[in-house]
């Protein structure tokens, strides 16, 4: 959940009012992002559970494979649409207007989810993903614009902002599943719609504290609405055809096609960068390192996002969730990860600083390698938990809690340094595209997560430990390769700090 989409744009200075030494506008953005993450992770905590729930229980009654594919498509599209959202803000709307438009779309999409009905539900997911694509990258860009001087003050501002991300994720993951269990799925989806709407109202009410930051398009060359209108028109036509029943899509086939599409896009870009972009030999070596980090990022997120997929199903079906007479909704366990992020982020930051003072700071490739090892170890824990389930037992939530602890350790090794390192490795003229690559790795990883979850077949329970063991092997092997290659990759980073 540590998606740091900082786009360092310069903006005119904002009014000098501060709160605890930080621009007062940071509070505006903190609350906006907090409620957006409340919505996003609240929906994620119940999404796959709602889709697989029987119609008699108010769900959609879809099979696990279809539900997993839809889950992965939703995750992947939110990150991929972030590229379009960033372009719209830079060339057409300005970041502030993009945040407002994105918040309105998220609230509307969440409201559609609450209305019920299969066709309306999928339309709600699409609208929601478009809203996240508009809001998520641009609210981070405005944070960067609050600090045109850069430096440690900006780093501190992003640290505070990052806390808002995880507070929202924790609150959404906790309260949305409880509301859904107590009052029904519709109320569960209505709660994010309500709080995102409040987030938009709060942003509009306090946006004066942002001054000129993100008010106007950042790029000197204005873009054209033509491409956006054509894209939206084609999307609207597809939605009409789908809702009328004239066109039918297989979610699993669509997810597989999306994976191939993301992959081909990444390969094509790296081929261009390495062979046709006119790079020097030093720049080409750094681009090769970008390839390694991209692949490691995809593998990590494909496993990490099992939290909302196979782990959520595991919590629902095979975990004893009775606590002092209360049956905890399965989705509540999704709040464990952001809680660990909040409590451990300072510990890892202090660790990196201490290692740096001793001249032993780890390179980005070593941190990525450790992240993948932590990911694999978490799946090893789940493999043993699944083996107990095969023996006919329900298991305690502590198995999932330990796994989330290990995965959070991996996240804190990889996510905070990922975008920063990619932007440092990229040639100066390609820094903006490096941000796009990072988003593409998240999109590809999220989509693959859904396909991996789809390999679990509830009618063949042995497929569950087999899935967890497979991801354990992939994660640890990839981590070992990254660690073994670290001396070579470190030389390729020469001059990058």
C-alpha positions in Angstrom: 0.0 0.0 0.0 3.0 2.3 0.0 2.5 3.8 -3.3 4.8 6.9 -3.4 3.9 8.6 -6.6 5.9 11.7 -6.1 6.2 13.8 -9.2 8.5 16.6 -8.4 7.0 19.6 -10.2 7.9 23.2 -9.3 5.1 25.6 -8.4 4.8 29.1 -7.2 5.3 29.5 -3.5 2.1 28.9 -1.4 0.9 31.1 1.4 3.2 31.0 4.4 0.8 29.6 7.0 2.2 26.5 8.6 1.2 23.8 11.0 4.0 22.2 13.1 6.5 23.6 10.6 4.7 22.2 7.5 2.5 24.0 5.0 -1.1 24.1 6.1 -2.0 22.7 2.7 -0.4 19.4 3.7 -3.3 18.8 6.1 -5.7 19.3 3.1 -3.9 16.6 1.1 -3.4 14.4 4.1 -7.1 14.1 4.7 -8.0 13.8 1.0 -5.6 10.9 0.5 -6.7 9.3 3.8 -10.3 9.1 2.7 -9.3 8.0 -0.8 -7.3 5.1 0.7 -10.1 4.4 3.1 -12.3 3.9 0.1 -9.8 1.9 -2.0 -8.7 -0.5 0.7 -12.2 -0.7 2.2 -13.5 -1.9 -1.1 -10.5 -4.2 -1.6 -11.2 -5.8 1.8 -14.7 -7.1 0.7 -14.5 -7.1 -3.1 -13.6 -10.7 -3.7 -15.7 -11.9 -0.8 -18.8 -10.2 -2.2 -18.2 -11.6 -5.7 -17.9 -15.2 -4.5 -20.8 -15.0 -2.0 -23.9 -16.8 -3.0 -26.8 -14.7 -4.4 -28.9 -15.9 -1.5 -26.4 -14.1 0.8 -26.6 -10.9 -1.3 -23.4 -11.6 -3.3 -22.9 -12.1 -7.0 -22.4 -15.9 -6.8 -19.4 -15.9 -9.2 -16.8 -18.7 -9.2 -13.4 -18.1 -7.7 -11.5 -17.9 -11.0 -13.8 -15.2 -12.4 -13.8 -13.3 -9.2 -10.0 -13.4 -8.9 -9.6 -12.2 -12.5 -11.9 -9.3 -11.9 -10.1 -8.5 -8.7 -6.7 -8.4 -10.5 -8.1 -6.3 -13.4 -9.4 -3.8 -10.9 -6.1 -3.5 -9.2 -4.1 -3.3 -12.4 -6.4 -0.7 -14.0 -6.2 1.7 -11.1 -2.4 1.9 -11.5 -2.4 1.9 -15.3 -5.0 4.7 -15.4 -2.7 6.7 -13.1 -0.6 7.3 -16.2 -3.5 8.8 -18.0 -4.5 10.7 -14.9 -1.1 12.3 -14.6 -1.1 13.3 -18.3 -4.6 14.9 -18.0 -3.4 16.9 -15.0 -0.1 18.0 -16.6 -1.6 18.9 -19.9 -5.3 19.8 -19.4 -6.8 20.3 -16.0 -4.1 20.9 -13.4 -3.5 18.7 -10.4 -6.1 20.3 -8.2 -9.0 19.9 -10.6 -7.9 16.4 -11.4 -8.0 15.5 -7.7 -11.6 17.0 -7.4 -12.7 15.1 -10.6 -11.1 11.9 -9.3 -12.7 12.1 -5.9 -16.2 12.7 -7.5 -15.7 9.7 -9.7 -14.6 7.5 -6.8 -17.6 8.5 -4.7 -19.9 7.9 -7.7 -18.3 4.6 -8.5 -18.6 3.4 -4.9 -22.2 4.5 -4.9 -22.8 2.4 -8.0 -21.3 -0.6 -6.2 -23.7 -0.1 -3.3 -26.8 -0.1 -5.7 -26.5 -3.8 -6.4 -27.0 -5.6 -9.7 -24.2 -7.2 -11.6 -24.0 -4.8 -14.6 -24.2 -1.7 -12.3 -21.6 -3.2 -10.0 -19.0 -3.7 -12.8 -19.7 -0.2 -14.1 -19.0 1.0 -10.5 -15.6 -0.7 -10.5 -14.7 1.0 -13.8 -15.8 4.4 -12.6 -13.9 3.9 -9.4 -10.7 2.8 -11.2 -10.9 5.9 -13.4 -11.3 8.1 -10.3 -8.3 6.5 -8.6 -6.3 7.1 -11.7 -7.1 10.8 -11.6 -6.7 11.4 -7.9 -3.9 9.1 -6.7 -0.9 10.4 -8.7 -2.0 14.0 -8.6 -2.5 14.4 -4.9 1.1 13.2 -4.5 2.2 15.7 -7.1 0.6 18.6 -5.2 2.5 17.5 -2.1 5.7 17.8 -4.0 4.7 21.2 -5.3 4.2 22.5 -1.7 8.0 22.3 -1.3 9.6 24.0 -4.3 12.8 24.2 -2.3 13.0 20.4 -2.0 15.3 19.0 0.7 14.6 17.4 4.1 11.4 19.4 4.7 9.9 17.8 1.6 11.0 14.4 2.8 9.3 15.1 6.2 6.2 16.2 4.4 6.0 13.0 2.4 6.5 11.0 5.6 3.5 12.7 7.2 1.5 12.3 4.0 2.5 8.6 3.9 1.0 8.2 7.4 -2.3 9.5 6.0 -2.2 6.7 3.3 -1.9 4.0 5.9 -4.3 5.4 8.5 -6.9 5.5 5.8 -6.1 2.0 4.7 -6.3 0.7 8.2 -9.6 2.4 9.0 -11.2 1.3 5.7 -10.0 -2.3 6.0 -11.4 -2.4 9.6 -14.7 -0.6 9.4 -16.0 -1.5 5.9 -16.0 -5.3 6.5 -17.6 -4.8 9.9 -20.4 -2.6 8.2 -20.8 -5.2 5.5 -21.2 -8.0 8.0 -23.6 -6.1 10.2 -25.8 -4.4 7.7 -25.2 -6.1 4.3 -22.9 -5.7 1.3 -24.7 -2.5 0.1 -23.9 -0.7 3.3 -20.4 -1.9 3.1 -19.9 -0.3 -0.3 -21.9 2.8 0.7 -19.5 3.6 3.5 -16.6 4.3 1.2 -18.8 6.4 -1.1 -19.9 8.5 1.9 -16.4 9.2 3.2 -14.9 9.9 -0.2 -17.7 12.4 -0.8 -16.7 14.0 2.6 -13.1 14.0 1.4 -14.0 15.9 -1.7 -16.0 18.5 0.3 -13.1 18.8 2.7 -10.7 19.4 -0.2 -12.9 22.1 -1.8 -13.4 23.8 1.6 -9.7 24.0 2.4 -8.0 24.1 -1.0 -7.2 27.8 -0.5 -4.3 26.6 1.7 -2.7 25.1 -1.4 -2.3 28.4 -3.1 -1.2 28.0 -6.7 0.3 24.5 -6.1 -1.1 22.2 -8.8 -3.7 24.8 -9.8 -2.6 25.1 -13.4 -1.3 22.4 -15.8 2.4 21.8 -15.1 3.5 21.3 -18.7 4.2 24.4 -20.8 2.5 22.7 -23.8 -1.2 22.3 -23.4 -2.6 19.0 -24.7 -5.8 18.3 -26.6 -9.0 16.8 -25.2 -9.5 14.9 -28.5 -7.7 11.8 -27.4 -9.4 11.8 -24.0 -12.9 12.2 -25.6 -12.2 9.4 -28.1 -11.0 7.1 -25.3 -14.1 7.9 -23.1 -16.4 7.5 -26.1 -15.0 4.1 -27.0 -15.2 3.1 -23.3 -18.9 4.3 -23.1 -19.7 2.3 -26.3 -18.2 -0.9 -24.8 -20.1 -0.4 -21.6 -23.4 0.0 -23.4 -22.7 -3.1 -25.5 -21.8 -5.1 -22.4 -24.9 -3.9 -20.4 -27.2 -4.7 -23.3 -25.8 -8.2 -23.6 -24.7 -7.8 -27.2 -21.1 -8.3 -26.2 -19.8 -10.7 -23.6 -16.4 -10.8 -22.0 -14.7 -13.6 -20.2 -13.0 -12.1 -17.2 -10.2 -14.7 -17.1 -9.4 -14.2 -20.8 -9.5 -10.5 -20.4 -7.1 -10.7 -17.4 -4.7 -12.9 -19.4 -4.8 -10.5 -22.3 -4.2 -7.5 -20.0 -1.1 -9.3 -18.6 0.3 -9.9 -22.0 -0.5 -6.3 -23.0 1.3 -4.9 -19.9 4.2 -7.2 -20.5 4.5 -6.3 -24.2 4.3 -2.6 -23.4 7.2 -3.0 -20.8 9.4 -5.0 -23.2 8.8 -2.6 -26.1 9.7 0.4 -23.9 12.9 -1.2 -22.6 13.9 -2.3 -26.1 13.5 1.3 -27.2 15.4 2.7 -24.2 18.3 0.3 -24.6 18.7 0.4 -28.4 17.0 3.4 -29.9 17.1 6.2 -27.3 20.7 7.2 -28.0 21.9 6.3 -24.5 25.6 6.4 -23.6 27.2 3.2 -22.3 26.8 4.4 -18.7 23.1 5.2 -19.2 22.6 1.8 -20.9 24.1 0.0 -18.0 21.8 1.8 -15.6 18.8 1.0 -17.9 19.7 -2.7 -17.6 19.5 -2.2 -13.8 16.0 -0.6 -14.3 15.0 -3.8 -16.1 16.1 -5.9 -13.1 14.3 -3.7 -10.6 11.1 -3.7 -12.8 11.0 -7.5 -12.9 11.6 -7.7 -9.1 8.8 -5.2 -8.5 6.3 -7.2 -10.6 7.1 -10.4 -8.8 6.8 -8.8 -5.4 3.4 -7.1 -6.1 2.0 -10.2 -7.7 2.6 -12.0 -4.4 1.9 -9.1 -2.1 -1.6 -8.4 -3.5 -2.7 -11.9 -2.5 -3.8 -10.1 0.6 -7.1 -9.1 -1.0 -7.3 -12.3 -3.1 -6.3 -15.8 -1.9 -5.5 -14.6 1.7 -8.9 -13.0 2.0 -10.6 -16.2 0.8 -8.4 -18.2 3.2 -9.5 -15.9 6.1 -13.2 -16.4 5.1 -13.2 -20.1 4.7 -10.4 -21.7 6.8 -9.7 -19.3 9.7 -11.3 -19.5 13.1 -12.3 -15.8 13.6 -14.2 -16.2 16.9 -12.9 -13.7 19.4 -14.6 -13.5 22.8 -18.0 -14.5 21.3 -17.6 -12.1 18.3 -17.0 -13.5 14.8 -14.6 -11.1 13.2 -15.4 -10.5 9.5 -12.7 -11.9 7.3 -11.9 -8.6 5.7 -10.9 -7.0 9.0 -7.6 -8.9 8.8 -6.7 -6.6 5.9 -6.1 -3.9 8.4 -3.1 -5.7 9.9 -0.8 -4.7 7.0 -1.3 -0.9 7.3 -1.1 -1.2 11.1 2.3 -2.9 10.7 3.4 -0.2 8.1 2.6 2.6 10.6 4.4 0.9 13.4 7.4 -0.4 11.5 8.1 2.4 9.0 10.1 4.4 11.6 12.1 1.3 12.6 13.2 0.6 9.0 14.0 4.3 8.4 16.2 4.3 11.5 17.8 1.0 10.4 18.8 2.5 7.0 20.1 5.6 8.6 22.2 3.6 11.1 23.6 1.5 8.3 24.4 4.6 6.2 26.3 6.2 9.1 28.5 3.1 9.3 29.0 3.0 5.5 27.0 -0.2 5.2 23.8 1.1 3.6 22.2 -1.4 1.3 21.9 -0.7 -2.4 18.4 -0.7 -4.0 19.0 -4.1 -5.6 19.9 -5.6 -2.1 16.7 -4.1 -0.6 14.6 -5.5 -3.5 16.3 -8.9 -2.9 15.4 -8.8 0.8 11.9 -7.8 0.0 11.4 -10.8 -2.2 12.9 -13.1 0.4 10.5 -11.7 3.0 7.6 -12.2 0.5 8.6 -15.8 0.0 8.9 -16.5 3.8 5.4 -15.2 4.2 4.1 -17.7 1.7 6.0 -20.5 3.4 4.1 -19.6 6.6 0.8 -19.8 4.6 1.9 -23.1 3.1 2.1 -24.7 6.5 -1.2 -23.1 7.5 -2.8 -24.6 4.4 -1.4 -28.0 5.2 -3.2 -27.8 8.5 -6.4 -27.0 6.7 -5.9 -30.1 4.5 -5.9 -32.0 7.8 -9.5 -30.8 8.4 -8.6 -28.0 10.9 -9.5 -24.3 11.0 -6.4 -22.3 11.8 -5.9 -19.2 14.0 -5.6 -15.7 12.5 -2.0 -15.6 13.8 -0.9 -17.4 10.7 -2.1 -14.6 8.5 -0.9 -12.0 11.0 2.7 -13.4 10.8 2.5 -13.5 7.0 1.4 -9.9 6.9 4.3 -9.0 9.2 6.8 -10.6 6.9 5.2 -9.0 3.8 5.2 -5.6 5.5 8.9 -5.9 6.1 9.3 -6.7 2.4 7.2 -3.7 1.5 9.2 -1.4 3.6 12.4 -2.7 1.9 11.0 -2.2 -1.6 8.3 0.4 -1.9 9.8 3.6 -0.4 12.9 3.3 -2.6 11.4 1.9 -5.8 10.2 5.1 -7.6 13.1 7.1 -6.2 15.7 4.7 -7.5 14.0 4.3 -10.9 14.0 8.1 -11.3 17.7 8.3 -10.3 18.7 5.6 -12.7 16.8 7.0 -15.7 18.6 9.5 -17.9 17.4 13.1 -17.0 15.3 13.3 -20.2 13.4 10.1 -19.2 12.7 10.7 -15.6 9.0 11.2 -16.1 8.8 7.9 -18.0 10.6 6.2 -15.1 7.5 7.1 -13.0 5.3 5.5 -15.6 7.4 2.3 -15.5 7.0 2.1 -11.8 3.2 2.4 -12.2 3.3 -0.2 -15.0 5.1 -2.7 -12.6 2.3 -2.2 -10.1 -0.3 -2.7 -12.7 1.3 -5.8 -14.0 1.8 -7.2 -10.5 -1.7 -6.4 -9.5 -3.2 -8.1 -12.5 -0.9 -11.2 -12.1 -2.1 -11.4 -8.4 -5.6 -12.0 -9.6 -4.5 -14.7 -12.0 -2.5 -16.4 -9.3 -5.5 -16.4 -7.0 -7.5 -18.0 -9.8 -5.2 -21.0 -9.6 -6.8 -21.9 -6.3 -9.7 -24.3 -6.8 -12.0 -24.6 -3.8 -13.2 -28.0 -5.1 -9.6 -29.3 -5.0 -8.3 -28.0 -1.7 -4.8 -29.3 -2.3 -4.4 -26.5 -4.9 -4.2 -24.0 -2.0 -0.9 -25.1 -0.4 0.5 -25.8 -3.9 -0.2 -22.2 -4.8 1.5 -20.8 -1.7 4.5 -23.1 -2.2 4.8 -22.0 -5.8 4.9 -18.3 -4.8 7.3 -19.1 -2.0 9.7 -20.6 -4.5 9.3 -17.8 -7.0 9.9 -15.1 -4.3 12.9 -16.7 -2.7 14.6 -17.6 -6.0 14.1 -14.1 -7.3 15.3 -12.6 -4.1 18.4 -14.9 -4.1 19.2 -13.9 -7.7 18.9 -10.2 -6.8 21.2 -10.6 -3.8 23.7 -12.6 -5.8 23.7 -10.0 -8.5 24.1 -7.1 -6.1 27.9 -6.7 -6.5 27.4 -6.5 -10.3 24.3 -4.3 -10.0 26.1 -2.0 -7.6 28.8 -1.3 -10.2 26.1 -0.5 -12.7 24.8 2.1 -10.2 28.1 4.0 -10.2 27.5 7.6 -9.5 23.9 7.2 -8.4 23.1 7.8 -4.7 
